[in-house]
Amino acid sequence: MFFVYILQSEKTEQYYIGHTHDPEKRLKEHNESLMDTYTSKHRPWQLKAKISVGEDRGDAMRVEKYIKGRKSREFIEKIISVQNDSAFIEKLISKIITGR
């Protein structure tokens, strides 16, 4: 199962969106990696949302790209606020994946 996840920096309040099989493991990696990366500069991170997309990594990548492409803090915060509304999330994912 692939997830799209949204992190928020406790330090800068910026958001980071990614996809993975294991959001909790990725959160730990973002917070503890020794590599000099974008996320290492904004630690610590909190997991704000994880959205189940399905078994297809390509679909997860499309959903991630769509969210990032909106370049909208308001849109990201809307997703965070409705992440438990499965009907809304399923409809959004379907729209992104199918283009309809």
Backbone torsions as a table, in degrees:
resi	resn	phi	psi	omega
1	MET	NA	132.6	176.7
2	PHE	-103.9	145.8	178.8
3	PHE	-125.4	148.4	163.7
4	VAL	-100.7	132.8	-177.9
5	TYR	-123.7	152.4	177.8
6	ILE	-123.7	124.3	175.3
7	LEU	-108.2	152.9	171.9
8	GLN	-129.0	134.1	178.5
9	SER	-74.3	128.1	175.1
10	GLU	-69.6	-27.7	-175.8
11	LYS	-80.8	-47.0	-173.7
12	THR	-113.7	-6.9	-178.2
13	GLU	65.0	11.5	176.1
14	GLN	-74.0	156.9	177.8
15	TYR	-103.6	153.5	173.8
16	TYR	-136.2	133.2	-179.6
17	ILE	-118.5	135.5	178.0
18	GLY	-149.9	-178.2	175.4
19	HIS	-135.2	152.0	-175.3
20	THR	-169.2	168.5	169.7
21	HIS	-81.3	-27.2	-170.1
22	ASP	-138.2	89.3	-176.8
23	PRO	-58.8	-37.6	-179.1
24	GLU	-66.8	-39.2	177.4
25	LYS	-65.6	-42.3	179.3
26	ARG	-63.8	-39.1	177.1
27	LEU	-58.2	-46.2	179.0
28	LYS	-60.5	-43.0	179.0
29	GLU	-63.0	-42.7	178.2
30	HIS	-62.0	-37.7	-177.4
31	ASN	-81.5	-21.5	-172.3
32	GLU	-120.2	-5.9	-177.4
33	SER	-59.6	142.6	178.0
34	LEU	-86.8	-7.3	-179.1
35	MET	-76.7	149.5	177.1
36	ASP	-86.4	101.6	-175.7
37	THR	-130.6	173.9	175.9
38	TYR	-55.1	-47.9	-175.0
39	THR	-70.2	-26.6	179.7
40	SER	-67.0	-24.7	-178.5
41	LYS	-80.4	-11.0	-173.8
42	HIS	-122.0	19.8	-178.9
43	ARG	-68.4	154.7	-3.0
44	PRO	-83.9	157.0	179.3
45	TRP	-107.3	148.5	172.8
46	GLN	-118.7	141.8	174.8
47	LEU	-79.8	115.2	-177.9
48	LYS	-98.2	-28.0	-179.7
49	ALA	-157.9	146.0	168.9
50	LYS	-138.8	127.3	-174.0
51	ILE	-121.0	120.7	178.4
52	SER	-71.7	124.0	-177.6
53	VAL	-105.1	-34.0	-179.9
54	GLY	136.3	-166.6	-174.4
55	GLU	-85.8	-11.6	-174.8
56	ASP	-95.4	116.0	-179.7
57	ARG	-62.0	-35.6	178.5
58	GLY	-59.4	-39.8	177.2
59	ASP	-64.0	-42.5	178.5
60	ALA	-62.2	-40.4	178.8
61	MET	-65.0	-39.0	178.0
62	ARG	-64.3	-42.5	179.6
63	VAL	-65.8	-44.8	177.5
64	GLU	-57.5	-49.1	-178.7
65	LYS	-61.8	-39.4	179.4
66	TYR	-62.2	-47.7	-179.1
67	ILE	-62.7	-46.8	178.9
68	LYS	-62.2	-38.7	-177.3
69	GLY	-66.0	-23.1	178.4
70	ARG	-69.2	-24.2	179.7
71	LYS	46.9	45.4	-174.4
72	SER	-132.7	113.8	175.4
73	ARG	-60.6	-38.9	179.8
74	GLU	-61.3	-42.4	179.1
75	PHE	-65.0	-43.8	178.3
76	ILE	-60.7	-44.4	-180.0
77	GLU	-67.4	-30.6	174.6
78	LYS	-64.6	-44.7	178.6
79	ILE	-61.5	-43.2	178.4
80	ILE	-59.5	-43.0	-175.7
81	SER	-71.9	-24.0	-177.5
82	VAL	-111.7	11.6	-174.8
83	GLN	-57.9	-23.7	179.1
84	ASN	-92.9	-1.1	176.2
85	ASP	-88.8	87.9	-171.4
86	SER	-59.8	-35.1	180.0
87	ALA	-64.6	-44.5	179.5
88	PHE	-63.7	-46.2	-178.0
89	ILE	-64.7	-44.0	178.7
90	GLU	-61.3	-41.2	179.2
91	LYS	-65.3	-42.2	178.8
92	LEU	-63.5	-47.3	179.9
93	ILE	-61.8	-44.2	178.8
94	SER	-60.0	-43.3	178.7
95	LYS	-61.4	-43.9	-178.9
96	ILE	-66.3	-45.8	-175.1
97	ILE	-70.7	-42.3	-176.5
98	THR	-90.8	-17.7	-177.8
99	GLY	79.9	10.4	179.4
100	ARG	-125.0	NA	NA
